[in-house]
Amino acid sequence: MSNRPKLVVANRKMHGSLPDNQQFMQSLLLHTQQHHARYAVCPPHPYLYQAQHILQNSHIAWGGQNMSRFEKGAYTGSVSPVMLKEFGCTYVIIGHSERRQRGHDSDESCGERFEAALKAGLTPILCIGETLEEYEQGETDLVVVRQLNPVIAHVGIQALSKGVIAYEPVWAIGSGKAATPQHVQAILSFIRGHIGLLDEQVAEKMDLLYGGSVNPSNAAQLLSMPDVDGGLIGGASLVADDFIRICQIANELTDLRTAA
Ligand code: PGA
């Protein structure tokens, strides 16, 4: 178990508006001022300018929810890593299952975009996780390895540690049914072990998040698991009070971790 501060990331998906985002970010700033945990907000792309305006020079980072692997060109509707960087992003989510499912993101393209994000100076948050069917077949380990290996093959094990991995079982996302803390711990420990086969130090310092129906009631149990370095929060990031509560829990756990 590391003593890294917990990392809590709001994946606001295709939600929000200028007034709602403002209220959300300002109350988050206000209520987490003295915290030691790490926070980031990922709004839809058009609101990155607003996030930059409100969060710059604060303890809260921001990021994109997706990006192209190309720097520029004839890719209508896409956003480049350089553009995200220009709007001050620290993070970018890569390979979210809502994109994988619609056929936009293959395992291979996640490797390319992970690399492009690092090249632009962004921290990629790579999402991996099994579907309900794969879970029921007991294939979770196979699936996460299948999704992780092309990224490792692409960037190498050292560069992997410059990113973050979010384990998000597809069946837990937006379903209200989070995975049990025991399942999350088992899979994150498996992922860390898999990385450790290649490089133990990288495995040790790798930030591993859990995402999928985290809410203020289950956050303490999930985030206190030894291999869980933080959470990627969807639905509960739409209500400022809920997200702030999760941040408070992460901060308390961070203080416990650092005191240990
Ligand atoms: P959820 O979403 O918290 O609403 O389950 C998590 C995610 O999709 O990242």
Residues whose N, C-alpha, C, O or C-beta is under 5 A from the ligand:
A	BS01	PGA	N11 A172 I173 G174 S175 G211 G212 S213 V214 L232 I233 G234 G235 A236
